[in-house]
Amino acid sequence: MSSNERLRGAIFEAGLTPGTLAEQVGVDPKTVDRWITTGRSPHRIHRLTTARILGRDDVYLWPDTAQDRQSLTAAQSELVTLYPNRAAVPHDMWFSLGRSARESIDVLAFAASFLHDGLPGFTDLLAERARAGVRVRLLIGDPDSPAVALRGKEEGIDGSLSHRCSLSWKYLKPYLDTPGIEARMHGCTLYNSIFRFDEDILVNCHSYGAPASQSAVLHLRRITGGRLFSHYMQGFDRTWHHATAGD
């Protein structure tokens, strides 16, 4: 069996050693050494604990566990419900999830104009939660980006999407100085829109040529051993990394 260089690198990047990791996981240091040098996969509980300590997804550290039966069951259990389109998401759910957030609220979309057009008071709620100590991150499209222009063309609305992005930035401007709110402008191709509230996430899928409002929404809730929540949040984080500060 080959060595596990991903695990070795993750341990180093976390500022740990095989010995200190073993102590935190609750196993013998020689066990961690075997995980690294032989590529052996740990028992599931040790695998998940190690991944949590290192801040990595367990399937990244041990790719051969992707089809593990327990992991598949956990991922399926993350799905709370599926809505056929965005309008089917109950109006009150947006506010309920927002009010219940204690740590993080994240939004990734091109314009997300429905948040201020169709959910009166929702932006005020974001500011309220930010003042209460919740980290609020907003990723809205750059009106002048090629990605926004292309999506508008594909949806048959041409420059209208760019205009909606501009309007969203104007609506958001009074809130951008609120402590706890950080907004960034992205020019990335989006395959879904993301609305995260602590351990819950609403993923609005995208379909070529159709507005996001007409596509399905997945309500996911993070559970130990599940991978869907972290998969979509990794996409958010990658977009956040490439985005620039909003005006």
C-alpha positions in Angstrom: 0.0 0.0 0.0 1.2 3.5 -0.8 1.8 6.2 1.8 -0.9 8.8 2.6 0.8 12.1 1.6 -2.5 14.0 2.0 -2.7 13.0 5.6 1.0 13.8 6.2 0.6 17.2 4.7 -2.6 18.0 6.6 -0.9 17.1 9.9 2.0 19.4 9.1 -0.3 22.3 8.0 -2.3 22.0 11.2 1.0 22.4 13.2 0.7 19.0 14.6 2.9 15.8 14.7 1.7 12.2 14.4 2.2 12.0 18.1 0.1 15.0 19.0 -2.6 14.0 16.6 -2.6 10.5 18.1 -3.1 12.0 21.5 -6.0 14.1 20.4 -7.7 11.3 18.5 -7.1 8.8 21.3 -5.0 6.2 19.6 -1.4 5.0 19.8 1.2 7.1 17.9 2.2 4.0 16.0 -1.3 3.8 14.7 -1.1 7.2 13.1 2.3 6.3 11.7 0.7 3.3 10.0 -2.1 5.5 8.6 0.6 7.7 7.0 3.2 5.1 5.9 0.9 2.3 4.7 -2.2 4.3 3.6 -4.4 2.2 5.9 -7.8 3.7 6.6 -8.8 4.2 10.2 -12.0 3.0 11.8 -14.8 5.4 10.9 -15.0 7.2 14.3 -11.2 7.8 14.3 -11.4 8.9 10.6 -14.1 11.5 11.4 -12.3 12.7 14.5 -9.0 13.1 12.6 -10.7 15.0 9.8 -12.4 17.3 12.3 -9.1 18.0 14.1 -7.3 18.7 10.8 -10.1 20.8 9.3 -10.4 18.5 6.2 -13.1 16.4 4.7 -12.4 12.7 5.5 -12.9 11.7 1.9 -10.1 14.1 1.0 -7.8 12.3 3.4 -9.0 8.8 2.5 -10.5 8.9 -1.0 -11.1 5.1 -1.0 -13.8 5.6 1.7 -16.0 7.7 -0.6 -18.4 4.7 -1.2 -18.4 3.6 2.4 -21.9 2.4 3.2 -22.2 4.3 6.5 -20.9 7.5 4.8 -23.4 7.2 2.0 -26.2 6.7 4.5 -25.0 9.8 6.4 -24.9 11.9 3.3 -28.5 10.8 2.4 -29.6 11.7 5.9 -28.3 15.3 5.3 -31.2 15.9 2.9 -34.0 17.5 5.0 -36.3 18.0 2.0 -36.3 19.0 -1.7 -38.4 21.9 -3.1 -39.3 21.8 -6.9 -38.5 25.5 -7.2 -37.5 28.4 -5.0 -41.0 29.7 -4.7 -41.9 26.4 -3.0 -39.6 27.2 -0.1 -41.9 28.6 2.7 -41.6 32.3 3.1 -41.3 31.9 6.9 -38.4 29.4 6.6 -36.0 32.1 5.3 -36.8 34.2 8.4 -36.8 31.2 10.8 -33.4 30.1 9.6 -32.0 33.6 9.7 -33.3 34.3 13.3 -31.9 31.0 14.5 -28.4 31.5 13.2 -25.9 32.0 16.0 -22.5 31.8 14.1 -22.7 32.1 10.3 -24.9 33.3 7.5 -23.5 32.9 4.0 -25.1 33.9 0.7 -23.7 33.1 -2.8 -25.7 34.2 -5.9 -25.5 36.4 -8.9 -28.1 38.9 -7.8 -30.3 37.3 -5.1 -32.8 40.1 -5.8 -35.6 38.1 -4.3 -34.1 38.6 -0.8 -35.0 42.3 -0.9 -37.9 42.1 -3.5 -39.7 39.1 -2.2 -38.7 38.9 1.5 -39.3 42.4 2.9 -37.2 42.9 6.0 -34.8 40.1 5.3 -31.8 42.4 4.8 -32.6 44.1 8.0 -32.6 40.7 9.7 -29.1 40.0 8.3 -27.9 43.3 9.9 -29.6 42.4 13.1 -28.0 39.0 13.3 -24.6 40.6 12.4 -24.9 43.1 15.3 -25.7 40.1 17.5 -22.3 38.5 16.6 -23.2 36.4 13.7 -20.7 36.4 10.8 -22.5 37.4 7.6 -20.8 36.9 4.3 -22.4 38.0 1.1 -21.1 37.0 -2.4 -23.0 38.9 -5.1 -22.1 39.0 -8.8 -19.9 41.7 -10.4 -22.3 43.4 -12.9 -19.5 44.0 -15.3 -18.1 40.4 -15.3 -18.1 38.1 -18.3 -19.8 35.4 -16.1 -22.8 37.7 -15.4 -23.1 38.7 -19.1 -22.9 35.1 -20.3 -25.6 33.9 -17.8 -27.9 36.8 -18.8 -27.4 35.8 -22.5 -28.1 32.1 -21.7 -31.3 33.0 -19.8 -32.4 35.2 -22.7 -32.5 38.3 -20.6 -29.2 39.8 -21.9 -28.2 42.8 -19.8 -31.1 42.5 -17.3 -29.1 40.2 -15.0 -26.2 42.7 -14.9 -28.8 45.4 -14.0 -30.2 43.2 -11.2 -26.7 42.7 -9.8 -26.2 46.5 -9.8 -29.5 47.0 -8.0 -28.6 44.4 -5.4 -25.4 46.2 -4.6 -27.4 49.5 -4.3 -29.8 47.8 -1.9 -27.0 46.4 0.1 -24.9 49.5 0.3 -26.5 50.9 3.5 -25.8 47.7 5.3 -22.1 47.2 4.3 -20.8 49.3 7.2 -22.6 47.1 9.7 -20.0 45.3 11.9 -20.1 41.6 11.1 -21.2 42.0 7.5 -18.7 41.4 4.8 -19.7 41.5 1.1 -17.6 40.5 -1.9 -18.1 40.8 -5.6 -17.5 37.7 -7.7 -17.2 37.0 -11.4 -17.4 33.2 -11.2 -19.6 30.8 -13.1 -22.3 29.5 -10.7 -23.7 26.1 -10.8 -25.9 26.8 -7.8 -26.8 29.5 -5.3 -26.1 29.0 -1.7 -27.8 30.2 1.4 -26.2 28.9 4.6 -27.5 29.4 8.2 -25.2 27.7 10.7 -25.8 23.9 10.2 -28.5 24.4 7.6 -28.0 25.2 3.9 -30.4 25.9 1.1 -28.8 25.0 -2.3 -30.7 26.4 -5.3 -29.6 24.3 -8.2 -29.1 26.0 -11.6 -30.3 24.6 -15.0 -28.9 25.9 -18.3 -31.1 28.6 -19.9 -33.5 28.9 -16.9 -33.5 31.4 -14.0 -32.5 30.0 -10.7 -36.0 30.7 -9.3 -37.4 27.9 -11.5 -34.9 25.3 -10.3 -35.0 22.9 -7.4 -33.8 23.8 -3.9 -32.2 21.3 -1.6 -32.5 21.8 2.1 -29.5 20.2 3.8 -28.5 19.9 7.4 -25.0 19.0 8.4 -24.5 15.8 10.3 -21.4 13.9 11.5 -20.0 11.9 8.6 -22.1 13.6 6.0 -20.4 15.1 3.0 -23.1 17.2 1.1 -23.0 20.2 3.4 -19.2 20.4 3.4 -19.1 19.8 -0.4 -21.3 22.9 -1.1 -19.6 25.0 1.5 -16.2 24.2 -0.1 -17.6 25.7 -3.3 -18.6 28.8 -1.4 -15.2 29.1 0.1 -13.5 28.8 -3.2 -15.7 31.5 -4.7 -15.0 33.7 -1.6 -11.3 33.3 -2.1 -11.4 34.5 -5.7 -13.9 37.4 -5.0 -13.0 41.1 -4.3 -14.3 43.5 -1.7 -17.7 44.9 -2.6 -18.2 48.7 -2.8 
